[in-house]
Amino acid sequence: MREMTIELDTIDKVKRFVSLISAFDGDFDILAGRYVIDAKSILGIFSVDLSKPLTLRVGHEDDWENVRGALQEFMCH
């Protein structure tokens, strides 16, 4: 299991993110403070404070490089 810090600070970013992450099989969670949300749930993502960076947890090591490449625009640098 790996993690990356992402930023989803606009509605368009959330829509693009969910569209991209939904193309992958497996489990992806977003950690926001003490909350854990399904990363493929647009409503779940909108239920947390999007003004702060979020942590994306990737459940499958095999997908790590592909997911990381697809989500470059959302990663905090």
Phi, psi and omega in degrees: 000131180236162181225152173218153178266130182232163177234124179234067190266006174224160179297318180297321177297318179298315180299313180297318180300310181297321178298315180292313185291331179291341179286343180266143173280160175102183184260134176225127180240149171250130178256123179228099185064237180266002181266143174238122186236144173295122184292346179268003182258107180297321178293321177299318180295319180290351180274356180246169180287109183271002178280351180246153176299150180241159176254127175260125178255121180261119186284334185247118178301326183298329183272354190308306184295319179295316179295314181301318178294318182290333187253020181308319184294341183261348184287141174280136183254000000 
